[in-house]
Amino acid sequence: MSRFRLPNLSRLSPPASPPPTPVQAVAILLSRRQFLKALGAAAVVAAAPWTRVERTWAAARGRFFTSHERRTLEALAEAIIPADADPGATALGAARYIEGLLTAFDHRVPRIYAGGPFSGRQPFIDYERGVPAHRRPKNSFKHFVPLTRLQTLNWRWQLLGTAGLSADEQALVAPLDAQLGGPLPGLRDVYRDGLSRLDAFSRTQAGAAFLDLDTAARAQVMNAALTSFPVLARRDRNFIALVARHTIEGCFSAPEYGGNQRARGWAMLGLEGDSQPLGYALYSRRADAYRERAHHPLSTPNPDEIDAAKPLSADGDKVEQFIVATTGALGDVC
Protein backbone atom coordinates (compact mmCIF):
# COMPACT_ATOMS: atom_id res chain seq x y z
CA MET A 1 0.00 0.00 0.00
CA SER A 2 1.35 3.43 -0.91
CA ARG A 3 2.67 5.62 1.88
CA PHE A 4 1.30 8.70 0.09
CA ARG A 5 -2.28 9.91 0.12
CA LEU A 6 -3.89 12.22 -2.39
CA PRO A 7 -5.69 15.29 -1.02
CA ASN A 8 -9.47 15.41 -1.21
CA LEU A 9 -9.84 17.73 -4.17
CA SER A 10 -13.63 17.82 -3.90
CA ARG A 11 -13.35 20.14 -0.89
CA LEU A 12 -11.33 22.68 -2.83
CA SER A 13 -13.19 25.31 -4.85
CA PRO A 14 -11.48 26.54 -8.01
CA PRO A 15 -9.97 30.01 -7.67
CA ALA A 16 -11.64 32.77 -9.62
CA SER A 17 -9.82 33.46 -12.90
CA PRO A 18 -8.73 37.10 -13.23
CA PRO A 19 -9.69 38.84 -16.47
CA PRO A 20 -6.97 38.55 -19.10
CA THR A 21 -4.55 41.43 -19.41
CA PRO A 22 -4.10 43.03 -22.84
CA VAL A 23 -0.92 40.99 -23.38
CA GLN A 24 -2.74 37.77 -22.46
CA ALA A 25 -5.62 38.67 -24.74
CA VAL A 26 -3.22 39.10 -27.67
CA ALA A 27 -1.65 35.73 -26.87
CA ILE A 28 -5.07 34.08 -26.80
CA LEU A 29 -5.98 35.72 -30.12
CA LEU A 30 -2.73 34.59 -31.76
CA SER A 31 -3.16 31.04 -30.50
CA ARG A 32 -6.65 30.95 -31.99
CA ARG A 33 -5.32 32.21 -35.31
CA GLN A 34 -2.56 29.60 -35.25
CA PHE A 35 -5.14 26.96 -34.45
CA LEU A 36 -7.36 28.01 -37.35
CA LYS A 37 -4.33 28.09 -39.65
CA ALA A 38 -3.31 24.60 -38.59
CA LEU A 39 -6.90 23.42 -38.99
CA GLY A 40 -6.95 24.82 -42.53
CA ALA A 41 -3.69 23.07 -43.38
CA ALA A 42 -5.02 19.82 -42.00
CA ALA A 43 -8.14 20.20 -44.13
CA VAL A 44 -6.00 20.65 -47.26
CA VAL A 45 -4.00 17.53 -46.43
CA ALA A 46 -7.18 15.58 -45.74
CA ALA A 47 -8.64 16.70 -49.07
CA ALA A 48 -5.51 15.76 -51.03
CA PRO A 49 -5.14 12.27 -52.51
CA TRP A 50 -3.42 9.93 -50.08
CA THR A 51 -0.75 9.11 -52.66
CA ARG A 52 0.27 12.76 -52.75
CA VAL A 53 0.66 12.74 -48.97
CA GLU A 54 2.76 9.57 -49.20
CA ARG A 55 4.98 11.14 -51.84
CA THR A 56 5.46 14.24 -49.70
CA TRP A 57 6.36 12.03 -46.76
CA ALA A 58 8.78 10.00 -48.88
CA ALA A 59 10.47 13.16 -50.21
CA ALA A 60 10.88 14.47 -46.65
CA ARG A 61 12.80 11.27 -45.85
CA GLY A 62 15.06 11.62 -48.90
CA ARG A 63 13.17 9.06 -50.96
CA PHE A 64 11.32 9.10 -54.26
CA PHE A 65 8.95 6.13 -54.15
CA THR A 66 5.99 5.68 -51.86
CA SER A 67 5.97 2.51 -49.79
CA HIS A 68 3.65 0.77 -52.26
CA GLU A 69 5.69 1.89 -55.27
CA ARG A 70 8.94 0.76 -53.64
CA ARG A 71 7.56 -2.69 -52.78
CA THR A 72 6.06 -3.06 -56.27
CA LEU A 73 9.41 -2.18 -57.81
CA GLU A 74 11.18 -4.68 -55.54
CA ALA A 75 8.69 -7.38 -56.58
CA LEU A 76 9.26 -6.60 -60.26
CA ALA A 77 13.04 -6.60 -59.88
CA GLU A 78 12.86 -9.89 -57.98
CA ALA A 79 10.84 -11.38 -60.84
CA ILE A 80 13.66 -10.33 -63.19
CA ILE A 81 16.49 -11.73 -61.02
CA PRO A 82 14.88 -14.16 -58.55
CA ALA A 83 16.58 -15.54 -55.48
CA ASP A 84 17.63 -19.19 -55.37
CA ALA A 85 20.89 -20.40 -53.88
CA ASP A 86 22.13 -16.88 -54.58
CA PRO A 87 20.44 -13.62 -53.54
CA GLY A 88 17.87 -12.07 -55.83
CA ALA A 89 17.41 -8.48 -56.89
CA THR A 90 15.71 -7.49 -53.63
CA ALA A 91 18.55 -8.66 -51.41
CA LEU A 92 21.10 -7.16 -53.80
CA GLY A 93 19.45 -3.73 -53.52
CA ALA A 94 18.29 -3.15 -57.10
CA ALA A 95 15.39 -0.93 -56.00
CA ARG A 96 17.75 1.12 -53.84
CA TYR A 97 20.03 1.60 -56.84
CA ILE A 98 17.11 2.77 -59.00
CA GLU A 99 15.83 5.15 -56.34
CA GLY A 100 19.36 6.48 -55.92
CA LEU A 101 19.50 7.19 -59.65
CA LEU A 102 16.17 9.01 -59.62
CA THR A 103 17.18 11.14 -56.61
CA ALA A 104 20.77 11.77 -57.75
CA PHE A 105 20.29 15.55 -57.73
CA ASP A 106 18.96 15.59 -54.17
CA HIS A 107 22.59 15.68 -53.03
CA ARG A 108 25.07 18.57 -53.01
CA VAL A 109 27.20 16.66 -55.53
CA PRO A 110 24.86 14.63 -57.77
CA ARG A 111 25.40 10.92 -57.23
CA ILE A 112 26.04 10.10 -60.89
CA TYR A 113 29.72 9.26 -61.23
CA ALA A 114 31.48 7.57 -58.32
CA GLY A 115 34.99 8.82 -57.63
CA GLY A 116 38.21 6.88 -57.58
CA PRO A 117 40.70 5.59 -58.32
CA PHE A 118 40.46 3.10 -55.43
CA SER A 119 37.57 1.66 -53.42
CA GLY A 120 39.59 0.04 -50.63
CA ARG A 121 38.33 -3.41 -51.58
CA GLN A 122 41.84 -4.39 -52.67
CA PRO A 123 45.11 -3.73 -50.78
CA PHE A 124 48.26 -2.05 -52.01
CA ILE A 125 51.18 -4.14 -53.34
CA ASP A 126 54.19 -4.98 -51.24
CA TYR A 127 56.66 -4.24 -54.04
CA GLU A 128 59.60 -5.61 -52.11
CA ARG A 129 58.22 -9.14 -52.07
CA GLY A 130 55.62 -8.96 -54.84
CA VAL A 131 52.69 -9.92 -52.59
CA PRO A 132 49.54 -8.14 -51.34
CA ALA A 133 50.36 -5.64 -48.59
CA HIS A 134 48.44 -5.26 -45.33
CA ARG A 135 47.55 -1.63 -46.01
CA ARG A 136 44.51 -0.58 -48.02
CA PRO A 137 43.64 2.77 -49.61
CA LYS A 138 40.64 4.78 -48.47
CA ASN A 139 37.41 4.30 -50.36
CA SER A 140 37.33 7.21 -52.79
CA PHE A 141 34.50 5.64 -54.79
CA LYS A 142 32.03 7.02 -52.24
CA HIS A 143 33.04 10.61 -53.06
CA PHE A 144 31.11 11.42 -56.22
CA VAL A 145 32.59 13.55 -58.97
CA PRO A 146 31.07 17.01 -59.59
CA LEU A 147 29.41 17.24 -62.99
CA THR A 148 30.29 19.65 -65.76
CA ARG A 149 27.65 22.09 -66.96
CA LEU A 150 26.71 19.93 -69.94
CA GLN A 151 26.68 16.74 -67.85
CA THR A 152 24.37 18.45 -65.38
CA LEU A 153 22.04 19.52 -68.17
CA ASN A 154 21.99 16.06 -69.76
CA TRP A 155 21.31 14.19 -66.52
CA ARG A 156 18.66 16.64 -65.37
CA TRP A 157 17.06 16.20 -68.79
CA GLN A 158 17.15 12.41 -68.46
CA LEU A 159 15.74 12.35 -64.92
CA LEU A 160 13.30 15.27 -64.96
CA GLY A 161 12.40 15.30 -68.63
CA THR A 162 12.00 18.39 -70.79
CA ALA A 163 9.01 19.55 -68.75
CA GLY A 164 11.04 19.50 -65.53
CA LEU A 165 13.80 21.77 -66.80
CA SER A 166 14.00 25.51 -66.30
CA ALA A 167 13.02 27.79 -69.18
CA ASP A 168 16.68 28.42 -70.03
CA GLU A 169 17.44 24.69 -69.99
CA GLN A 170 14.42 23.94 -72.17
CA ALA A 171 15.68 26.45 -74.72
CA LEU A 172 19.01 24.61 -74.84
CA VAL A 173 17.47 21.18 -75.46
CA ALA A 174 14.67 22.38 -77.76
CA PRO A 175 16.64 21.72 -80.99
CA LEU A 176 17.38 18.16 -79.86
CA ASP A 177 13.75 17.60 -78.87
CA ALA A 178 12.71 18.78 -82.32
CA GLN A 179 15.14 16.39 -84.04
CA LEU A 180 14.40 13.38 -81.82
CA GLY A 181 10.63 13.35 -81.88
CA GLY A 182 9.37 15.66 -79.19
CA PRO A 183 9.89 16.42 -75.50
CA LEU A 184 11.79 13.80 -73.51
CA PRO A 185 9.79 12.16 -70.69
CA GLY A 186 11.83 12.12 -67.47
CA LEU A 187 12.75 8.84 -65.83
CA ARG A 188 11.05 9.93 -62.61
CA ASP A 189 7.72 10.26 -64.45
CA VAL A 190 8.41 7.08 -66.41
CA TYR A 191 8.75 5.10 -63.18
CA ARG A 192 5.70 6.67 -61.54
CA ASP A 193 3.52 5.99 -64.58
CA GLY A 194 5.06 2.59 -65.27
CA LEU A 195 4.47 1.18 -61.79
CA SER A 196 0.89 2.47 -61.85
CA ARG A 197 0.36 0.94 -65.29
CA LEU A 198 1.80 -2.36 -64.08
CA ASP A 199 -0.64 -2.47 -61.17
CA ALA A 200 -3.59 -1.74 -63.46
CA PHE A 201 -2.40 -4.37 -65.94
CA SER A 202 -1.92 -6.88 -63.13
CA ARG A 203 -5.48 -6.35 -61.88
CA THR A 204 -6.78 -6.93 -65.40
CA GLN A 205 -4.65 -10.03 -66.00
CA ALA A 206 -4.59 -11.63 -62.55
CA GLY A 207 -7.23 -9.86 -60.46
CA ALA A 208 -4.86 -8.22 -57.96
CA ALA A 209 -2.11 -5.63 -57.68
CA PHE A 210 1.27 -6.91 -58.83
CA LEU A 211 2.62 -6.82 -55.28
CA ASP A 212 -0.18 -9.12 -54.06
CA LEU A 213 0.49 -11.90 -56.60
CA ASP A 214 2.47 -15.03 -55.85
CA THR A 215 5.81 -15.63 -57.56
CA ALA A 216 4.42 -17.62 -60.48
CA ALA A 217 1.66 -15.11 -61.22
CA ARG A 218 4.13 -12.22 -61.07
CA ALA A 219 6.31 -13.91 -63.66
CA GLN A 220 3.31 -14.43 -65.95
CA VAL A 221 2.14 -10.83 -65.62
CA MET A 222 5.67 -9.50 -66.12
CA ASN A 223 6.20 -11.55 -69.29
CA ALA A 224 2.82 -10.45 -70.63
CA ALA A 225 3.64 -6.83 -69.90
CA LEU A 226 7.03 -7.22 -71.57
CA THR A 227 5.34 -8.11 -74.86
CA SER A 228 2.34 -5.76 -74.62
CA PHE A 229 3.51 -2.54 -72.94
CA PRO A 230 4.22 0.25 -75.46
CA VAL A 231 7.73 1.39 -76.25
CA LEU A 232 8.60 4.47 -74.21
CA ALA A 233 8.97 7.69 -76.15
CA ARG A 234 12.61 8.44 -76.95
CA ARG A 235 13.92 5.37 -75.06
CA ASP A 236 13.59 2.50 -77.58
CA ARG A 237 12.23 0.03 -74.99
CA ASN A 238 9.16 -0.39 -72.85
CA PHE A 239 8.89 0.02 -69.10
CA ILE A 240 9.57 -3.62 -68.20
CA ALA A 241 12.71 -3.69 -70.34
CA LEU A 242 13.86 -0.40 -68.80
CA VAL A 243 13.44 -1.79 -65.28
CA ALA A 244 15.28 -4.95 -66.34
CA ARG A 245 18.22 -2.88 -67.54
CA HIS A 246 18.37 -0.81 -64.36
CA THR A 247 17.93 -3.93 -62.22
CA ILE A 248 20.94 -5.55 -63.85
CA GLU A 249 22.96 -2.36 -63.36
CA GLY A 250 21.93 -2.22 -59.71
CA CYS A 251 22.79 -5.83 -58.98
CA PHE A 252 26.22 -5.81 -60.61
CA SER A 253 27.55 -2.23 -60.49
CA ALA A 254 29.85 -0.89 -57.77
CA PRO A 255 28.13 -0.99 -54.35
CA GLU A 256 28.64 2.77 -53.91
CA TYR A 257 25.74 3.32 -56.32
CA GLY A 258 23.34 1.68 -53.88
CA GLY A 259 22.97 -1.87 -55.20
CA ASN A 260 25.19 -4.96 -55.25
CA GLN A 261 24.96 -5.13 -51.47
CA ARG A 262 28.18 -6.38 -49.85
CA ALA A 263 29.40 -7.11 -53.41
CA ARG A 264 27.26 -10.27 -53.47
CA GLY A 265 26.26 -9.61 -57.08
CA TRP A 266 29.90 -9.86 -58.09
CA ALA A 267 30.28 -13.02 -56.01
CA MET A 268 27.39 -14.59 -57.97
CA LEU A 269 29.38 -14.03 -61.16
CA GLY A 270 32.67 -15.16 -59.68
CA LEU A 271 34.08 -11.63 -59.75
CA GLU A 272 36.00 -9.84 -57.04
CA GLY A 273 35.08 -6.41 -58.38
CA ASP A 274 37.52 -3.59 -58.99
CA SER A 275 41.06 -4.97 -58.84
CA GLN A 276 43.20 -1.88 -58.27
CA PRO A 277 45.61 -1.00 -56.74
CA LEU A 278 46.50 -4.68 -56.36
CA GLY A 279 45.95 -5.77 -59.94
CA TYR A 280 46.96 -9.25 -61.09
CA ALA A 281 50.71 -9.16 -61.85
CA LEU A 282 52.63 -8.11 -58.74
CA TYR A 283 56.15 -6.80 -59.23
CA SER A 284 58.83 -8.03 -56.78
CA ARG A 285 62.02 -6.01 -56.35
CA ARG A 286 63.74 -9.00 -54.76
CA ALA A 287 63.07 -11.24 -57.73
CA ASP A 288 63.09 -8.38 -60.25
CA ALA A 289 60.09 -10.03 -61.86
CA TYR A 290 56.33 -10.05 -61.89
CA ARG A 291 54.44 -12.65 -59.91
CA GLU A 292 50.99 -13.73 -60.98
CA ARG A 293 48.23 -14.17 -58.44
CA ALA A 294 47.45 -17.88 -58.16
CA HIS A 295 43.72 -17.55 -58.79
CA HIS A 296 44.09 -14.86 -61.47
CA PRO A 297 46.80 -16.00 -63.90
CA LEU A 298 47.66 -13.82 -66.87
CA SER A 299 49.92 -16.14 -68.86
CA THR A 300 47.81 -19.31 -68.60
CA PRO A 301 44.11 -20.10 -69.01
CA ASN A 302 41.69 -19.46 -66.18
CA PRO A 303 41.98 -22.61 -63.99
CA ASP A 304 38.19 -22.72 -63.70
CA GLU A 305 37.77 -22.96 -67.47
CA ILE A 306 40.70 -25.04 -68.73
CA ASP A 307 38.44 -27.80 -70.04
CA ALA A 308 35.37 -25.72 -70.88
CA ALA A 309 33.41 -22.76 -69.67
CA LYS A 310 31.37 -23.36 -66.55
CA PRO A 311 27.78 -24.18 -67.51
CA LEU A 312 25.01 -21.96 -66.24
CA SER A 313 22.40 -23.31 -63.87
CA ALA A 314 18.81 -23.56 -65.12
CA ASP A 315 17.94 -20.33 -63.30
CA GLY A 316 21.09 -18.66 -64.57
CA ASP A 317 20.18 -19.62 -68.13
CA LYS A 318 16.71 -18.09 -67.70
CA VAL A 319 18.22 -14.86 -66.36
CA GLU A 320 20.67 -14.71 -69.29
CA GLN A 321 17.85 -15.21 -71.80
CA PHE A 322 15.77 -12.52 -70.12
CA ILE A 323 18.71 -10.11 -70.20
CA VAL A 324 19.23 -10.73 -73.91
CA ALA A 325 15.52 -10.34 -74.63
CA THR A 326 15.08 -7.10 -72.69
CA THR A 327 18.32 -5.19 -72.96
CA GLY A 328 19.67 -5.98 -76.40
CA ALA A 329 23.08 -4.62 -77.27
CA LEU A 330 24.94 -2.55 -74.69
CA GLY A 331 24.02 1.12 -74.87
CA ASP A 332 23.65 4.15 -72.66
CA VAL A 333 22.47 3.91 -69.05
CA CYS A 334 19.04 5.35 -69.64
VENRARA-V338791 format. One record per backbone hydrogen bond with DSSP energy under -0.5 kcal/mol. CO is the residue of the C=O (numbers start at 1). NH is the residue of the N-H. Records with the same first field share a line. If there is no record, write none. Layout:
CO->NH ; NH
This chain:
7->9
8->11
9->12
21->25
22->26
23->27
24->28
25->29
26->30
27->31
28->32
29->33
30->34
31->35
32->36
33->37
34->38
35->39
36->40
37->41
38->42
39->43
40->44
41->45
42->46
43->47
44->48
49->52 ; 53
50->54
51->55
52->56
53->57
54->58
55->59
56->60
57->61
58->61 ; 63
59->62
66->70
67->71
68->72
69->73
70->74
71->75
72->76
73->77
74->78
75->79
76->80
77->81
81->89
86->84
88->92
89->93 ; 94
90->93
92->261
93->97
94->98
95->99
96->100
97->101
98->102
99->103
101->104
103->106
104->107 ; 111
108->110
110->112 ; 113
112->114
113->145
118->140 ; 141
122->137
124->133
125->127
126->130 ; 131
127->285
128->286
131->126
135->124
138->140
140->143
141->115
142->144
148->152
149->153
150->154
151->155
152->156
153->157
154->158
155->159
156->160 ; 161
157->161
158->187
159->188
160->164 ; 186
161->164
162->165
166->170
167->171
168->172
169->173
170->174
173->177
174->178
175->179
176->180
177->181 ; 182
184->162
186->190
187->191
188->192
189->193
190->194
191->195
192->196
193->197
194->198
195->199
196->200
197->201
198->202
199->203
200->204
201->205
202->206 ; 207 ; 208
203->207
209->212
210->213
214->218
215->219
216->220
217->221
218->222
219->223
220->224
221->225
222->226
223->227
224->228
225->229
230->239
232->235 ; 236
237->232
238->242
239->243
240->244
241->245
242->246
243->247
244->248
245->249
246->250
247->251
248->252
249->253
250->260
254->257
255->258
260->263
261->264
263->267
264->268
265->269
266->269 ; 270 ; 271
267->270
275->278 ; 279
280->282 ; 293
281->283
282->291
284->288 ; 289
289->284
291->282
293->296
296->293
302->305
303->306
313->317
314->318
315->319
316->320
317->321
318->322
319->323
320->324
321->325
322->326
323->327 ; 328
324->328
